């Protein structure tokens, strides 16, 4: 009896010591954009103590228009970044060895949103039009789509004129563009909030056009995957983050409120964030964070279909791994 009790106490002491050690594991996450419900899973995981339970001290860095996550991680400013796969693969080809370790977003939320009054009913009506496009790595899916449609993007006859769009919908509201880039969970609703009704709009989802590329994946530097301790840390981070995402899906209003508590700018509103959280949940639903190889292959095929100016010049090698997600639940 005494021996059993001593063994039990010894195991408990060992577990406490291990937990204490794990709590010292620091990890920095760089987001792709500003604090908003697009990243709710990470803020929820932090708020609910899921990272603490995993022995992690996670710092979440908000992004912005002047912050490029691949540059941040290349410069040592983050251990993990959130990025869209087109941007990550383009960065990899240019020398930043990014590797996808998890894919919380299963579906794409990217769209082109057009005013119905322009007469645009299908992509056949794009020639001669002005289309608002985000840059800073977000233009790659659009350029691939236009290439597949056979539409030049230099404003020449038979093609489209590209308007370099800021991260707002002003070009559509001010009728400088026939269509603008929007996300299902964000900019589309900015148009609605500006007083334009949904029946006055026409939307073209990249997902439905067959050119959707993976968004909001988690990426690390390839060299870190050679370190078993880093792989273990990444696995604990992904598992805790996905726990945060599942909680956010089931409790969207609470998740949005947690995001608002972390918004130091005060720029976000409760209505917008709660609506965003519900839309984001549609993109993360049904996944455990593992990357679907078919989705990866579709993304690569889309990016290679760029005609004379493809996003990437050859199929990437070792650009994703399941070594992290395979450890989850073991």
Secondary structure as the mmCIF struct_conf table of DSSP 4:
data_model
#
loop_
_struct_conf.conf_type_id
_struct_conf.id
_struct_conf.beg_label_comp_id
_struct_conf.beg_label_asym_id
_struct_conf.beg_label_seq_id
_struct_conf.end_label_comp_id
_struct_conf.end_label_asym_id
_struct_conf.end_label_seq_id
HELX_RH_AL_P HELX_RH_AL_P1 UNK A 2 UNK A 22
TURN_TY1_P TURN_TY1_P1 UNK A 23 UNK A 24
STRN STRN1 UNK A 25 UNK A 30
BEND BEND1 UNK A 32 UNK A 36
HELX_RH_3T_P HELX_RH_3T_P1 UNK A 37 UNK A 39
HELX_RH_AL_P HELX_RH_AL_P2 UNK A 40 UNK A 47
TURN_TY1_P TURN_TY1_P2 UNK A 48 UNK A 49
HELX_RH_AL_P HELX_RH_AL_P3 UNK A 50 UNK A 53
TURN_TY1_P TURN_TY1_P3 UNK A 54 UNK A 55
STRN STRN2 UNK A 56 UNK A 61
HELX_LH_PP_P HELX_LH_PP_P1 UNK A 62 UNK A 62
TURN_TY1_P TURN_TY1_P4 UNK A 65 UNK A 66
HELX_RH_AL_P HELX_RH_AL_P4 UNK A 69 UNK A 74
TURN_TY1_P TURN_TY1_P5 UNK A 75 UNK A 76
BEND BEND2 UNK A 77 UNK A 77
BEND BEND3 UNK A 79 UNK A 79
STRN STRN3 UNK A 80 UNK A 83
HELX_RH_AL_P HELX_RH_AL_P5 UNK A 85 UNK A 93
TURN_TY1_P TURN_TY1_P6 UNK A 94 UNK A 95
STRN STRN4 UNK A 98 UNK A 102
BEND BEND4 UNK A 107 UNK A 107
STRN STRN5 UNK A 110 UNK A 115
HELX_RH_3T_P HELX_RH_3T_P2 UNK A 116 UNK A 118
TURN_TY1_P TURN_TY1_P7 UNK A 119 UNK A 119
BEND BEND5 UNK A 122 UNK A 122
HELX_RH_3T_P HELX_RH_3T_P3 UNK A 123 UNK A 125
TURN_TY1_P TURN_TY1_P8 UNK A 127 UNK A 128
STRN STRN6 UNK A 130 UNK A 133
TURN_TY1_P TURN_TY1_P9 UNK A 136 UNK A 139
HELX_RH_AL_P HELX_RH_AL_P6 UNK A 140 UNK A 149
TURN_TY1_P TURN_TY1_P10 UNK A 150 UNK A 150
BEND BEND6 UNK A 153 UNK A 153
STRN STRN7 UNK A 154 UNK A 154
BEND BEND7 UNK A 155 UNK A 155
TURN_TY1_P TURN_TY1_P11 UNK A 157 UNK A 158
BEND BEND8 UNK A 159 UNK A 159
STRN STRN8 UNK A 161 UNK A 164
BEND BEND9 UNK A 167 UNK A 169
HELX_RH_AL_P HELX_RH_AL_P7 UNK A 170 UNK A 173
TURN_TY1_P TURN_TY1_P12 UNK A 174 UNK A 175
BEND BEND10 UNK A 176 UNK A 176
BEND BEND11 UNK A 178 UNK A 178
STRN STRN9 UNK A 179 UNK A 183
TURN_TY1_P TURN_TY1_P13 UNK A 184 UNK A 186
HELX_RH_AL_P HELX_RH_AL_P8 UNK A 187 UNK A 193
TURN_TY1_P TURN_TY1_P14 UNK A 194 UNK A 195
HELX_RH_3T_P HELX_RH_3T_P4 UNK A 198 UNK A 200
STRN STRN10 UNK A 201 UNK A 205
HELX_RH_AL_P HELX_RH_AL_P9 UNK A 206 UNK A 209
TURN_TY1_P TURN_TY1_P15 UNK A 210 UNK A 210
BEND BEND12 UNK A 216 UNK A 216
STRN STRN11 UNK A 217 UNK A 221
HELX_RH_3T_P HELX_RH_3T_P5 UNK A 222 UNK A 226
HELX_RH_AL_P HELX_RH_AL_P10 UNK A 228 UNK A 250
BEND BEND13 UNK A 251 UNK A 251
HELX_RH_AL_P HELX_RH_AL_P11 UNK A 252 UNK A 261
TURN_TY1_P TURN_TY1_P16 UNK A 262 UNK A 262
TURN_TY1_P TURN_TY1_P17 UNK A 264 UNK A 265
HELX_RH_AL_P HELX_RH_AL_P12 UNK A 270 UNK A 284
TURN_TY1_P TURN_TY1_P18 UNK A 285 UNK A 286
BEND BEND14 UNK A 289 UNK A 289
HELX_LH_PP_P HELX_LH_PP_P2 UNK A 290 UNK A 292
HELX_RH_AL_P HELX_RH_AL_P13 UNK A 293 UNK A 304
HELX_RH_3T_P HELX_RH_3T_P6 UNK A 307 UNK A 309
BEND BEND15 UNK A 311 UNK A 314
BEND BEND16 UNK A 317 UNK A 318
STRN STRN12 UNK A 320 UNK A 320
BEND BEND17 UNK A 322 UNK A 322
TURN_TY1_P TURN_TY1_P19 UNK A 323 UNK A 324
HELX_RH_3T_P HELX_RH_3T_P7 UNK A 325 UNK A 327
TURN_TY1_P TURN_TY1_P20 UNK A 328 UNK A 329
#
